[in-house]
Amino acid sequence: MDRRHFILLASALVMVPYSVTAATRIVWSAVEASTALAQGEISLIDIRSRVEWMETTVAKDAWPISMHEPRFEQRLFAARDLSGEKPIALICATGGRSGRLMSTLNRAGYPGFIDVSEGMLGSLKGPGWIARGLPVMDLEAALANLPDVLR
């Protein structure tokens, strides 16, 4: 599957509910992701929209790369290249979008991604990054820290 087909499939999955078994996903809690990010073991991409980032902040040291903006797939794969051997964790508001994106990536044969399933705001998987009191930063600071290749 080439990248063009991947993004079409990923976009469609945002709109369609999808059930995924644990065997096809690598799922971490917000605490696990925060610890690994602080230790430089992973990269973290916040795939939510700019409006969501402004309303709730962004996880400290996360790369804000919205799946709702143009060139998402190019930026996602550029982040993967930039991350090198480190896995990339994906976070959204409640784990729905990140889970569907993980499923798409897995089916397309792209390893090295992790789903932070409780998201920034919490889900049935846990209370979420913000409620757990994990470090955050405002959108302006997050965008200032975004590597040029990911803009």
Residue pairs with C-beta under 8 A, 6 or more apart in sequence:
1 9
1 108
1 109
3 73
3 74
3 77
4 73
6 73
6 104
6 105
6 108
6 110
7 72
7 73
9 104
9 108
10 67
10 72
10 73
10 100
10 101
10 104
13 100
13 101
13 103
13 104
14 67
14 97
14 100
18 99
18 100
18 103
20 99
20 100
20 102
20 103
24 103
24 106
24 107
25 99
25 102
25 103
25 106
25 115
26 87
26 102
26 113
26 114
26 115
27 114
27 115
27 117
27 125
28 36
28 89
28 114
28 115
28 116
28 117
29 116
29 117
29 118
29 125
29 126
30 91
30 116
30 118
30 119
30 126
30 127
30 128
30 129
30 132
30 134
31 132
31 134
33 42
33 44
33 59
33 89
33 91
33 114
33 116
33 129
34 59
34 129
34 132
34 134
34 135
36 42
36 89
37 43
37 44
37 59
37 60
37 61
37 62
37 89
38 61
38 135
40 86
41 86
41 87
42 83
42 86
42 87
42 88
42 89
42 114
43 63
43 79
43 82
43 83
43 86
43 87
43 88
43 89
44 59
44 61
44 62
44 63
44 88
44 89
44 90
44 91
44 116
45 62
45 63
45 64
45 65
45 76
45 79
45 88
45 89
45 90
45 91
46 53
46 58
46 59
46 62
46 63
46 64
46 65
46 91
46 92
46 120
46 142
47 65
47 66
47 67
47 72
47 90
47 91
47 92
47 97
47 98
47 101
48 64
48 66
48 68
48 91
48 92
48 93
48 97
48 120
49 66
49 68
50 64
50 66
50 69
50 139
52 93
52 120
53 64
53 66
53 139
53 142
54 139
56 93
56 120
56 121
56 130
57 130
57 136
57 137
57 138
57 139
58 64
58 136
58 137
58 138
58 139
58 142
59 91
59 120
59 129
59 134
59 135
59 136
59 137
60 134
60 135
60 136
60 137
61 135
61 137
61 145
62 91
62 142
63 79
63 142
63 145
63 146
63 147
63 150
64 139
64 142
64 143
64 146
65 72
65 75
65 76
65 79
65 146
65 150
66 72
67 97
67 101
75 150
78 149
78 150
79 88
79 150
80 88
80 110
80 112
82 147
82 149
82 150
83 112
87 112
87 113
87 114
88 112
88 113
88 114
89 113
89 114
89 115
89 116
90 98
90 101
90 102
90 113
90 114
90 115
90 116
91 98
91 116
91 119
91 120
91 129
92 98
92 119
92 120
93 119
93 120
93 121
94 118
94 119
94 121
94 122
94 123
94 128
95 115
95 116
95 117
95 118
95 119
95 123
95 125
96 119
96 123
98 115
98 116
98 117
98 119
99 115
99 117
101 113
102 113
102 114
102 115
105 113
106 113
116 129
117 123
117 125
117 126
118 125
118 126
118 127
118 128
118 129
119 128
119 129
120 128
120 129
120 130
121 128
121 129
121 130
121 131
122 128
122 130
122 131
126 132
129 136
130 136
137 145
